[in-house]
Amino acid sequence: MAIVGRRGKYTGEVPKISHEELVDRAFTYLKFSIDCSVVFKERITSTSENPDAIGFRGGFSYLIECKSSRSDFLADKKKYFRRDPSYGMGYERYFMAPVGMFEPSEIPDGWGLLEVYEKLPRQNRQVKKTKDSKSFVERKLQNEVSYLVSAIRRIKVSMAVFIEVNNA
């Protein structure tokens, strides 16, 4: 398990960060901090779950849901794939929000929390992991595959794979 920068009770003002900016930061976080080779943001597909950002690296998926308001966070808890995590996507799952919007204890079991700061003292990073995600081994892999196939189809990538069988 990674070392996580736990924080005490946040007493500062919650930064005003738009959902769009959070999604951009989630994309950047997946690309450069998690080192995902394929990253999507706000892609609508035929799957029931359409994450704000999802990245893939080495056969694993990392999902980030961005929340710029408490009401959005509370509404999200009602979705069936949140109530039963085996229907959700993401080997690791995170909520991303402005620092202080949620306490780490409010985040659902297994989910991690990424908090966005305007500036961190003595650091250039603006995203800080304050709660680790567990590994969701039981998840809806079919939705992840459908998501990838939909993305490939939309960018009009045409590929043919030929397998040579050696009957020796």
C-alpha positions in Angstrom: 0.0 0.0 0.0 1.3 3.5 -0.9 2.2 6.0 1.7 -0.7 8.5 1.9 -0.4 12.0 3.1 -3.1 12.0 5.8 -4.3 15.3 6.9 -5.9 16.5 10.1 -9.3 18.2 10.2 -9.2 20.8 7.4 -10.1 24.2 8.7 -9.4 26.4 5.7 -11.7 27.6 3.1 -12.8 25.0 0.4 -11.3 26.2 -2.9 -13.8 27.0 -5.7 -12.8 24.5 -8.4 -15.2 23.7 -11.3 -16.1 20.2 -12.3 -14.4 20.8 -15.6 -11.1 21.8 -13.9 -11.3 18.7 -11.6 -11.8 16.5 -14.6 -8.7 18.0 -16.3 -6.7 17.5 -13.2 -7.9 13.9 -12.9 -6.8 13.3 -16.5 -3.4 14.7 -15.7 -3.1 12.7 -12.5 -3.9 9.4 -14.3 -1.5 10.2 -17.1 1.5 11.4 -15.1 1.1 10.3 -11.4 -0.3 6.8 -12.1 1.5 6.5 -15.4 -1.5 5.2 -17.3 -0.8 4.6 -21.0 -4.5 5.1 -22.0 -6.6 7.8 -20.4 -10.1 9.0 -21.1 -12.1 11.8 -19.7 -15.9 12.4 -19.8 -16.5 9.9 -22.5 -20.1 8.8 -22.9 -20.6 5.2 -24.0 -23.3 2.6 -23.9 -22.2 1.4 -20.5 -24.3 2.4 -17.5 -21.3 4.0 -15.8 -19.5 6.9 -17.5 -16.6 7.9 -15.3 -15.3 11.4 -15.3 -11.8 10.0 -15.9 -10.5 6.5 -16.3 -7.0 5.2 -17.1 -5.5 1.9 -18.0 -2.1 0.6 -17.2 -0.7 -2.9 -17.4 -4.1 -4.6 -17.3 -5.5 -2.5 -14.4 -8.0 0.3 -14.5 -8.1 3.5 -12.4 -11.3 5.4 -12.1 -11.8 8.9 -10.8 -15.1 10.5 -10.1 -14.9 14.3 -9.7 -17.1 16.1 -7.2 -17.3 19.9 -7.1 -20.3 19.9 -4.7 -21.6 17.9 -1.7 -25.0 17.5 -3.4 -23.3 15.8 -6.4 -21.4 13.5 -4.1 -24.6 12.5 -2.2 -26.6 11.9 -5.4 -23.7 9.7 -6.7 -24.2 7.3 -3.7 -27.7 6.4 -5.0 -26.4 4.8 -8.3 -26.8 1.1 -8.3 -23.1 0.5 -9.3 -22.1 2.5 -6.2 -24.4 0.6 -3.9 -23.1 -2.7 -5.2 -19.4 -2.2 -6.1 -19.2 -5.5 -8.1 -21.2 -3.7 -10.9 -18.8 -0.7 -11.0 -15.7 -0.2 -13.1 -12.2 0.4 -11.9 -9.7 -1.8 -10.2 -8.9 1.2 -8.1 -11.5 3.9 -7.5 -11.1 7.5 -6.3 -13.2 10.5 -5.6 -11.5 13.8 -6.5 -12.7 17.0 -4.8 -11.4 20.4 -3.6 -9.6 20.0 -0.3 -12.0 20.2 2.7 -15.2 19.4 0.8 -15.3 15.9 2.4 -13.6 14.3 5.3 -11.8 11.0 4.4 -14.2 9.2 6.7 -17.2 10.2 4.5 -15.7 8.4 1.5 -17.3 4.9 0.8 -15.5 1.8 1.9 -12.8 0.9 -0.6 -12.7 4.2 -2.4 -9.8 6.5 -2.2 -9.8 10.3 -2.0 -7.7 12.7 -4.0 -7.9 16.3 -2.8 -7.1 19.3 -5.0 -5.2 22.2 -3.4 -4.6 25.5 -5.0 -1.1 25.4 -3.7 0.7 23.0 -1.4 3.5 24.6 0.7 6.9 23.8 -0.7 5.5 21.6 -3.5 4.3 22.1 -7.0 1.7 19.3 -6.9 -1.9 20.3 -6.7 -3.4 16.9 -6.1 -2.8 15.0 -2.9 -4.0 11.4 -2.1 -5.4 11.5 1.4 -7.1 8.1 1.3 -6.0 4.9 -0.5 -8.3 2.9 -2.7 -8.5 -0.8 -2.2 -8.4 -3.1 -5.1 -11.8 -4.0 -6.5 -11.0 -7.4 -7.9 -14.8 -8.2 -8.3 -16.0 -5.5 -10.8 -17.8 -5.3 -14.1 -15.0 -6.1 -16.5 -17.5 -6.4 -19.3 -18.2 -2.7 -18.9 -14.6 -1.8 -19.0 -14.1 -3.8 -22.2 -17.3 -2.2 -23.7 -16.0 1.2 -22.8 -12.6 0.6 -24.5 -14.3 -0.9 -27.6 -16.6 2.1 -27.8 -13.7 4.5 -27.6 -11.8 2.7 -30.3 -14.8 2.6 -32.6 -15.4 6.3 -32.1 -11.9 7.3 -33.0 -12.4 5.1 -36.1 -9.4 2.9 -35.5 -9.6 0.0 -37.9 -7.5 -3.0 -37.1 -7.2 -6.5 -38.2 -5.4 -9.1 -36.2 -4.0 -12.1 -38.0 -2.8 -15.1 -36.0 -0.6 -17.5 -37.7 -1.0 -21.1 -36.5 2.0 -23.3 -36.8 0.8 -26.9 -37.2 4.2 -28.4 -36.7 
